[in-house]
Amino acid sequence: MVNILPFKKTARLVSEIDEFIDKVSEAQMVLERSLYHYFEHGPDEELDQKVEQIMGIETRADELRRSVTTIMYTEMLMPDTRGDVLSLLGEVDTTLDECVHLLISLSMERPGVTGEYVDGFRTIICDAGKAVQAMLQGVRAYFKEPHTVRDHVHKISFHDQEATLVALRTGRAIFDSDMPLVDKRESRDWLVGIRNLASHASDVGDQLAIFAVKRSI
């Protein structure tokens, strides 16, 4: 991210934005691993440990975001694009919040996903994760090489569409089954919740594309 600004005094800002993105990436990976583990082993001590881990990640990410905001205003950095940058970081932070919410909900609700539908859940978890990671790569590119943002946005869109298709296919299969209605609705809510990670990443991608064009003008 060395090209974010040409001033030496921005070194701390660059470092903290980079670490902030790292933390969101880490949170997504913790969530993904936790979901895979849950569908294989059910609720156990490891799930509780993952909740503690992701909450620690969230705490550090919040500290970094507040610090970045303070630095940008007190040092009067990036006055022309400050609003775009802070908006972008806010949307990335929302992704982190969604990851934390899903993992805590998993620990509390302990949804019962039957074996024949686990593969669908695994696939949508994978696609949603790829969408989020592509979004984070796009955010990094915005600061370093804005002309490459479009490539990342294309990948985000692809994985978002894949996640949506899997959610529809799996959801229809569940509602066509003999599963009790309350369980069908619970499974649907989890499908939608995981899929929404990809949907939000796609929304951020749309913003990225616009912000990158503005930087290039």
C-alpha positions, -999 to 999 in steps of 0.1 A, spaced: 0 0 0 30 23 -4 13 44 -30 -17 55 -9 0 89 -3 33 105 -12 40 118 23 63 101 48 40 111 77 14 87 63 34 56 72 13 49 103 -19 55 85 -9 31 57 1 4 83 -31 7 103 -54 5 72 -34 -26 61 -38 -42 95 -75 -33 96 -80 -51 64 -60 -81 77 -82 -83 107 -114 -84 87 -99 -111 65 -89 -131 95 -124 -128 110 -140 -142 78 -116 -171 78 -123 -178 115 -161 -178 107 -156 -201 77 -135 -226 96 -160 -225 125 -189 -232 102 -171 -261 86 -162 -275 120 -198 -271 133 -213 -290 104 -189 -319 110 -186 -320 148 -215 -299 161 -211 -275 190 -181 -281 212 -153 -263 230 -135 -253 198 -166 -233 188 -165 -214 220 -128 -207 215 -136 -194 180 -161 -170 194 -135 -156 218 -110 -154 190 -133 -135 166 -144 -111 194 -107 -103 200 -102 -96 163 -132 -73 163 -118 -53 193 -85 -48 176 -102 -39 143 -124 -13 160 -93 3 176 -76 5 142 -106 20 125 -109 47 152 -72 54 150 -73 57 112 -102 82 114 -84 103 140 -51 104 120 -69 114 88 -86 143 105 -59 155 129 -32 153 102 -55 167 76 -47 138 53 -65 130 20 -90 159 21 -102 151 -14 -109 114 -9 -113 113 29 -150 108 27 -147 79 2 -120 62 23 -139 64 55 -171 52 38 -152 23 24 -137 13 57 -171 16 73 -185 -9 48 -156 -32 54 -163 -29 91 -199 -40 85 -186 -72 69 -166 -78 101 -198 -72 122 -217 -97 101 -190 -123 106 -191 -118 144 -229 -119 144 -230 -151 125 -205 -169 147 -221 -157 179 -255 -168 166 -241 -202 156 -229 -206 192 -262 -197 207 -287 -211 182 -269 -243 173 -290 -249 141 -297 -284 131 -286 -289 95 -292 -325 83 -265 -344 65 -280 -343 30 -280 -305 30 -246 -300 45 -229 -300 11 -250 -270 0 -241 -251 31 -204 -259 26 -206 -246 -10 -223 -214 -1 -198 -208 28 -170 -212 3 -185 -189 -23 -194 -162 3 -158 -164 17 -143 -160 -18 -165 -130 -24 -154 -114 9 -117 -120 2 -120 -107 -33 -137 -76 -19 -108 -71 6 -83 -75 -22 -102 -49 -41 -100 -25 -11 -62 -30 -10 -60 -24 -47 -79 9 -43 -50 23 -22 -22 8 -43 -33 2 -78 -68 16 -84 -66 6 -121 -68 -31 -110 -99 -27 -89 -122 -37 -118 -107 -72 -119 -114 -77 -82 -150 -64 -86 -156 -89 -114 -145 -117 -90 -168 -104 -62 -197 -104 -86 -190 -139 -98 -189 -154 -63 -219 -135 -52 -239 -149 -81 -226 -184 -73 -236 -181 -36 -271 -169 -46 -276 -198 -69 -265 -223 -43 -287 -207 -17 -317 -209 -40 -310 -245 -50 -304 -257 -14 -334 -237 0 -358 -252 -26 -346 -287 -18 -351 -281 19 -386 -267 15 -395 -296 -8 -385 -321 19 -405 -335 48 -385 -315 73 -407 -298 99 -416 -262 89 -398 -246 118 -366 -264 108 -370 -254 72 -373 -218 82 -343 -220 105 -322 -235 76 -334 -208 53 -324 -181 77 -289 -195 79 -286 -199 41 -297 -162 37 -274 -151 65 -243 -167 50 -253 -156 15 -257 -120 27 -219 -119 33 -215 -122 -5 -242 -98 -12 -227 -71 10 -193 -78 -6 -209 -71 -40 -224 -38 -27 -189 -28 -15 -175 -38 -49 -200 -14 -66 -187 14 -44 -151 4 -50 -156 7 -88 -169 42 -85 -143 53 -60 -115 39 -81 -127 59 -112 -128 90 -91 -92 84 -80 -81 81 -116 -96 113 -128 
